[in-house]
């Protein structure tokens, strides 16, 4: 297999910066060789196992619970944001488009809020 060290060294010297200009082809070759070893099945399975364990941890976390106060806070923040956009954006057409989009995106929360108020 042809070594990519000469090309890599040339690119690194063109990029410049600390450590890139003065790196030697031999150093690059050592780094590449250090990563050419064939991994065993066990070594390949380890990151997958760790990733699966992380997924299990995520599943065990309690989902965020909504209450009236949280909905009010979020919806008021959205209204404030819409007010700021309307005030700051010189393009009325654009600001209306953006503020409508925000309210459309928050519609599921608005509906959940209305349901919670009825309980």
N, C-alpha and C positions, 0 to 999 in steps of 0.2 A: 504494500500500500504506500502510495506517495505521501510524503510528509507535507503537512500544510503549514509547518513552522515558518518557512521563508516568507510566504504570503502574509501570514499573520503578523510577523515581525515588521514587514513593510507597512501594513495597514496601521499598526500600532504607532510606528514612528511618524506616520502622517497625521494621526489623530493628535499626538502630542500629549502633554500633561505629565504630571509627576509619575515616574515609573514606566511610562510607555515609551518614551524616546530612547532610553538607554537599555531596554531589555534585549537580551541576546537570543538568537535563534535556538541555542542549546537549552536555554531556560524554558522556552516555549515547548521544545521537544520533550523535556522532562515532565512538564505539566501534562502534556497530551498522553505520554506513555503511562503516567500514573493513573490515567482514567480509562485505559484500554483493557483492563482485566475483565474477564468474563465473570459475571455475577452468578452465584448459585441460586437455585430456586428459593432457598430459605431467605437469602438476601433480597430477592425480588418480592417475596411475600410480605416482608416486614413493613414497608411503607403502606401497603394495602391494608394490613392488619391495623396499623396505627390510624389510618384514615377511617376505617370502619368503627374503631373505638371512639373517635371524635364524633362521628355521626350519631352513635348511640348516646353520647353525652348531650348532644343537641336535642335529641328526642326526649330526654328526661327532663329538660328544662321546662318550667312552668310557663305557659304562654302568658303574655301580658293581658291583664284584665282591664276592661274598660268600665268606667263608671260615668255618671252624669258630669261630674266635675272635669274629668279628662276630656270628654267630648266638647264641653263648653270651651275649655281652654284651647283645644285644637281648632275649633270652628271660629273662635274669636281671632286667633292668630292668622287664620286664612283670610278673614275679613280685613284685618289690619294690612296684610300683605297686598290684598287687592286694592285697598285704598291708596297705599303707597305707589303701586304700579300706575293707577289712574292719575295720581298727582304728578309723578315724575316723568312718565312717558309722554313725549310731545305728540306721538301718533295715537289719536283716539281709537282708530281702527285696530291697531296692534294691541293697545292696552285692553280693549274690550275682548279681543280674541284670547289673550292670555288669561284674563280674569275669569272668563267663561270656562276656559279649559281647567283652571284650578278648581272652580266650583263643581264642574262635571266630574273631575277626578275624586273629589271629596264626597260625592253623592252617596256612596255606600256608607260612609261614616254618618252622614246626616240621617240616613234611613235607620241606621242602628241606634242613633241618638233618639229619634222619634219613638222607636219601639221601646227603648229603655224608659223613656218618660211615661209611657202608657202603663208600665208595670207598677 
